[in-house]
Each structure stands twice: as structure tokens, then as C-alpha cells.
Amino acid sequence: MTMYKTKKDWGTMHPAFEGRQISANPHDRATLPSDVLSFSMPDTWRDAVWRILSDQVTDEVLSAFCAAPPKYLASDDLGWLDDIIEMVSGEPSDIKALLGARLREAYGYFRAGHATRTDDLTPYYERGLRVLRPEEAQDKVRYLFLNGQFRGVSETRLEAAIEEVGEDTREGHLYFAAREDSLYTEDGSAGHYLVYGSEYLYCLAIRVAGTMTAKKVLSRIGRPTMFVCDIPMDQIRDGTLEEFAGMMLEYLFAGLVEQIETEVLSPWSGSALSIWTDVAPECIVGHYHPEKVFDPLWNAW
């Protein structure tokens, strides 16, 4: 087993929805709708953010920043920017919360990718992306492993695994990444979703059948599949939107001063988000199968 999975590791797919396949490169897809915020494509939101903050981030604020820029910028604490705005305007500032609120007003959707492994696209395009239902994953373990093919596997072991995994089920959550390549490159180190599917399913399977057997079975199901979705803004929590607002501001202000570097748009910087409700099928833009996926669990035996 190698740390990279490629087309040679793909299984078969049920024929359906081939026409919904899109490019893995966001820049090679159809033009982004104006009401969709794509964090990974700053050229699509740079001017809009400067514009919607023009009453707070004035020319005087920009001049003050450029005259005495901080050595480091931090998106989680924008005190460096709030202090400048307060100094110029005389009013207290919470620019991260303000931008988060204004992004919600300016955009109707937030684009992000969801990683999984499947041999059938039909349930996704007919029912949408669904938050984890533990009982469905448990039934899949029964189907895949409690079928008489594997020695020592039993319902008793499955019940013990369910109890042991416990609160790690991530029940009721659905995970995305605003920067899609963080889900399949080595820098992002999240390729296990594409190689083995549901994290909860994997955790149960290795306890029921052993790590080697579980990985072999799960990695032969269908293909690594990325779903690109435009998530309605009302499904994005305020805190999540503020986190991205902070990263956007760090990126924009770093671009004003040559000696300041930022890595907020790098795959390793983190662009994950979770929502607590299902995403409707009409929100799925399309899907693709990454041709190369880094497996962060390749040497876990």
C-alpha cells in the first residue's frame, strides 16, 4: 500500500450522472455566479470586499496601515486592524464580525467541497448531501463485513465498536473544505475521506475487522469523489463566516505590503467548515474524481 492513490486504485461505479462531472480546477469551470462566495478564488471577491467595507476601511486607514504595518498579520485576532480603524474613526471596531455580516448580505451561497468515496452517485443527486446518520454507517459495516467472509467478525464486536467510538461519531455534522485541494493533497492531509469514505465508518470497520482488512475493503469501493456545493448562507453559522472573513482580510492587507506574507489560501492553512443540516440536491454544482489522492493513513496498521 502506497501513500498515494491513483486511477489504478479505482473500483467500478454504477452508471449515472456522468454529465454532472466537472473539472477539478475551479478556474476551468463555468463562470462563478455573482451571488456565490468562493473563498479559494480571491479574484472573484477582492474588489467586492474592499467595496463593502469602504465606509470602515477608508483611504486614511489604508495609509496608516501601510505607513506602519505590523510584523505579522493574524486572521484569528484582527486587533491590529481594529486598532487602526478606531484610531482613525474614533469609534470601536469589530471588523471581522462586520465583514461576516456583510458577506451574508452580499452573497446567497458559499462554495465548498465535500469528500467521500462511493460507487453510486444517485443517492447524492437525488437526496443531496446528508449529515451523518450513525445507524446507516452501522448497517453498512454489517453489509461489508458481517457477511461470513471474514473470520472473527461478529455483531458483538460491532456493538462494542459502536460503544467505544461513542461521541466520536460526529453525528449530525456534514464536513466541507472551502479550498478543495486540501482534501486530497499531502499538505491538507485529509485524503482518508476519499480513500476510505466516512470517518465514522472507518473507525467502526477497523475495530470490527482489523485495520488491514478494513482498509482493503473500504478502499475498493467505487472511486474517490469530490462534490462541489453552493451552500445556502443561512446554513453557514455566524462564527464560521467570521473565520473566513478574518482570513480574507489577512489576505487583502498582506497584499498591500510587499514584505508581509500570508498562507491563508494554502492547502495546509485550514479551510474546513461543518454544517448541521442536509444540503439539498439542487445545491450540488457537480462532482469529480481526483486523479491522485494522498492517504494520510497509508502506514497505519
C-alpha positions in Angstrom: 0.0 0.0 0.0 1.4 3.4 -1.0 0.8 6.9 0.4 -0.8 8.0 -2.9 -3.9 6.5 -4.5 -4.4 6.9 -8.3 -6.7 5.7 -11.0 -5.3 2.2 -10.7 -6.9 2.0 -7.3 -10.4 2.9 -8.5 -13.3 0.5 -8.4 -16.3 0.4 -10.6 -19.2 2.9 -10.5 -22.9 2.4 -11.1 -23.6 4.3 -14.4 -25.4 7.6 -13.6 -24.9 11.3 -13.7 -21.8 11.2 -15.9 -22.9 14.6 -17.3 -22.6 16.2 -13.9 -18.8 15.7 -13.8 -16.8 18.9 -13.7 -13.2 20.0 -13.7 -11.1 19.6 -10.6 -9.7 23.0 -11.4 -12.1 25.7 -10.2 -10.8 28.1 -12.8 -11.8 25.7 -15.6 -15.5 25.5 -14.6 -18.4 27.7 -15.7 -18.3 31.3 -14.6 -18.9 31.7 -10.9 -22.4 33.2 -10.2 -22.2 36.6 -8.7 -24.2 35.5 -5.6 -21.7 32.7 -4.8 -18.7 33.3 -2.5 -15.7 31.1 -3.4 -13.0 31.7 -0.8 -10.5 29.8 -2.8 -10.8 32.3 -5.7 -9.8 35.7 -4.3 -10.0 37.4 -7.7 -13.8 36.8 -7.5 -14.2 38.6 -4.2 -11.3 41.0 -3.7 -12.9 44.1 -5.2 -16.3 43.3 -3.6 -14.8 43.1 -0.1 -12.9 46.4 -0.5 -16.2 47.9 -1.7 -18.5 46.7 1.1 -16.0 47.8 3.7 -15.2 51.2 2.2 -17.0 53.1 5.0 -14.7 51.5 7.6 -11.6 50.7 5.7 -11.0 54.2 4.3 -8.1 55.6 2.4 -6.8 57.0 5.7 -7.0 53.6 7.3 -5.1 52.0 4.4 -2.5 54.8 4.6 -2.0 54.3 8.3 -1.6 50.5 7.8 0.9 50.9 5.0 2.9 53.5 7.0 3.4 51.2 10.0 2.4 47.6 9.1 2.5 45.0 11.9 5.3 42.5 11.5 2.8 39.6 11.5 -0.9 39.5 10.5 -3.2 37.2 12.2 -6.7 36.3 10.9 -7.9 34.9 14.3 -7.2 38.2 16.1 -7.7 41.4 14.0 -6.8 43.7 16.8 -4.1 45.1 14.6 -6.7 46.3 12.1 -9.4 47.3 14.7 -6.9 49.5 16.5 -6.1 51.4 13.2 -9.8 51.8 12.4 -10.5 53.1 16.0 -7.6 55.4 15.8 -8.8 56.9 12.6 -12.5 57.0 13.2 -12.6 57.4 17.0 -15.2 54.6 17.1 -14.6 51.0 18.4 -14.3 48.4 15.7 -15.0 44.7 15.3 -14.1 44.4 11.6 -14.3 40.6 11.5 -17.9 40.5 12.7 -18.8 43.3 10.5 -17.4 41.7 7.3 -19.0 38.4 8.3 -22.4 40.1 8.5 -21.9 42.0 5.2 -20.8 38.8 3.4 -24.1 37.2 4.4 -25.9 40.2 2.9 -23.8 40.3 -0.3 -23.9 36.6 -1.1 -26.5 34.0 -1.2 -24.2 30.9 -1.2 -20.8 29.7 0.0 -19.0 27.3 -2.3 -17.1 24.4 -0.8 -16.1 20.8 -1.5 -17.2 17.6 0.3 -15.1 14.5 0.0 -16.3 10.9 0.1 -15.8 7.5 -1.6 -18.8 6.0 -3.3 -19.8 3.6 -6.1 -23.1 5.3 -6.7 -23.8 9.0 -7.4 -27.6 8.6 -7.5 -28.3 9.0 -3.7 -26.4 12.3 -3.7 -28.0 13.8 -6.7 -31.5 12.6 -5.7 -31.3 13.3 -1.9 -28.5 15.7 -1.5 -25.6 15.5 0.9 -26.8 14.3 4.3 -25.4 14.8 7.8 -24.1 11.6 9.4 -26.8 9.1 10.5 -24.8 6.6 12.6 -27.3 3.8 12.1 -26.7 4.0 8.3 -23.0 3.6 8.7 -23.5 0.7 11.2 -25.7 -1.1 8.6 -23.0 -0.6 6.0 -20.5 -2.3 8.3 -22.9 -5.2 8.6 -23.2 -5.4 4.9 -19.5 -5.2 4.1 -18.0 -7.2 7.0 -20.7 -9.3 8.7 -21.3 -11.4 5.6 -19.5 -14.6 6.5 -16.3 -13.7 4.5 -14.2 -12.6 7.5 -13.2 -14.8 10.4 -13.9 -13.4 13.9 -16.2 -10.6 12.8 -19.5 -10.6 14.7 -22.4 -8.4 15.8 -20.9 -8.5 19.3 -17.7 -6.8 18.0 -19.8 -4.3 16.1 -21.8 -3.4 19.2 -18.5 -3.0 21.2 -17.1 -0.8 18.5 -20.2 1.4 18.5 -19.9 1.9 22.2 -16.1 2.6 22.0 -16.3 5.1 19.2 -19.2 6.8 21.1 -19.0 10.6 20.9 -16.6 10.4 18.0 -19.4 9.6 15.7 -19.7 13.3 14.5 -23.5 12.6 14.4 -25.5 15.4 12.8 -22.5 17.1 11.1 -21.5 17.5 7.5 -17.9 18.5 6.6 -16.6 20.6 3.8 -13.5 22.5 2.8 -13.6 25.9 1.1 -10.2 25.0 -0.5 -11.0 21.7 -2.3 -7.4 20.6 -2.8 -6.9 20.5 0.9 -9.0 17.3 0.8 -6.7 15.3 -1.4 -3.2 16.8 -1.4 -0.4 15.9 1.0 -0.4 19.4 2.5 -4.1 19.1 3.5 -3.7 15.6 4.9 -7.4 14.8 4.7 -7.4 12.3 1.9 -8.7 9.5 4.1 -12.2 10.7 3.4 -11.6 10.0 -0.3 -9.7 6.7 0.2 -11.9 5.1 2.8 -15.1 7.1 2.9 -16.9 8.2 6.1 -14.6 8.6 9.1 -17.2 7.0 11.4 -17.5 4.1 9.0 -13.7 3.7 9.0 -13.5 3.8 12.8 -16.1 1.1 13.2 -14.6 -1.1 10.5 -11.1 -1.2 11.9 -12.5 -2.2 15.2 -14.7 -4.9 13.8 -12.4 -6.4 11.1 -8.9 -5.1 11.9 -7.1 -2.2 10.2 -5.6 -4.1 7.3 -8.9 -5.8 6.3 -11.0 -2.7 6.8 -8.7 -0.6 4.7 -8.5 -3.2 1.9 -12.3 -3.5 1.7 -13.2 0.2 2.0 -10.6 1.4 -0.5 -12.0 -0.9 -3.2 -15.5 0.7 -3.1 -16.1 2.9 -6.2 -14.0 6.0 -6.6 -12.8 8.9 -4.5 -15.4 11.5 -5.2 -15.5 15.3 -4.6 -18.8 17.0 -4.6 -18.8 20.8 -5.2 -21.7 22.5 -3.5 -23.1 26.0 -3.2 -24.3 26.0 0.4 -27.0 28.5 1.2 -25.7 31.2 3.5 -28.5 30.5 6.0 -26.8 27.1 6.7 -23.5 28.8 7.5 -23.0 29.7 11.1 -22.0 33.3 12.1 -18.8 32.1 13.7 -17.8 30.2 10.6 -18.4 33.1 8.3 -16.4 35.4 10.6 -13.4 33.0 10.5 -13.4 33.2 6.7 -13.9 37.0 6.9 -10.7 37.2 9.1 -8.7 35.1 6.6 -10.0 37.3 3.7 -8.9 40.4 5.5 -5.5 39.0 6.3 -5.0 38.1 2.6 -6.1 41.5 1.4 -3.9 43.5 3.8 -0.9 41.3 3.3 -1.2 42.1 -0.4 -0.7 45.8 0.4 2.8 45.4 1.8 5.4 43.5 -0.1 7.3 42.2 2.8 4.3 40.6 4.5 3.5 37.1 3.6 0.3 35.1 4.2 -0.6 31.5 3.8 -4.3 31.6 4.4 -5.0 30.3 0.9 -2.5 27.4 1.2 -3.9 23.9 1.4 -2.3 23.4 4.9 -3.7 26.6 6.3 -7.1 25.1 7.0 -10.4 26.0 5.3 -12.7 23.3 6.8 -16.2 24.1 7.9 -19.1 22.0 9.2 -22.8 22.4 8.9 -25.5 20.8 10.9 -28.2 20.3 8.3 -28.5 18.4 5.0 -27.6 20.1 1.8 -30.3 19.9 -0.9 -29.5 18.1 -4.2 -30.1 21.3 -6.1 -27.1 22.9 -4.3 -24.7 20.3 -5.8 -22.7 22.1 -8.6 -21.2 18.8 -9.8 -18.6 16.2 -8.9 -15.2 15.0 -9.9 -12.8 12.2 -9.1 -9.3 13.4 -8.1 -6.7 11.5 -10.1 -4.2 11.4 -7.2 -5.1 11.3 -3.5 -2.7 11.4 -0.6 -3.6 8.8 2.0 -2.6 10.1 5.5 -3.4 6.7 6.9 -1.3 4.7 4.5 1.1 3.4 7.2 -1.5 2.9 9.9 -1.7 -0.8 10.6 
